Amino acid sequence: MTTTFTVPDMTCGHCEKSVRSALGEALPGAAVTVDLAGKRVTVGGDAARAEQAIRDAGYTPEKVA
């Protein structure tokens, strides 16, 4: 199962690395795709853990319906 989030405050390469790192720690081995230009993150695994990891990294994820 994959979940896509819009992360409006993810604006640069450093932001992308921070989000990827946070998700890698929270969900080891999960597939993570980041579209920096579209400000979207798609992640496999537990959606609630992924959302919390992005928040803990300092960003505001919004689940895409």
C-alpha positions, 0 to 999 in steps of 0.5 A: 500500500502506498500513500501520497502526501503533498508537502507544501513547505518542501522547497529545496534539495535539503528539504527533500533529503530531510524528508527522505531521511526521516522516512527511512528511519521511520519505515526502513526499507520502504519505497519512497518517491519524492517529486520536489517540483510537485511537492509530493511524497509517495511512500509505501507502508504505514501511512500514519507513521510516514505522516508523523515522520514528515511532521517530526522532520519539520514539514506539514504533510497533507494526505492526497485523497 
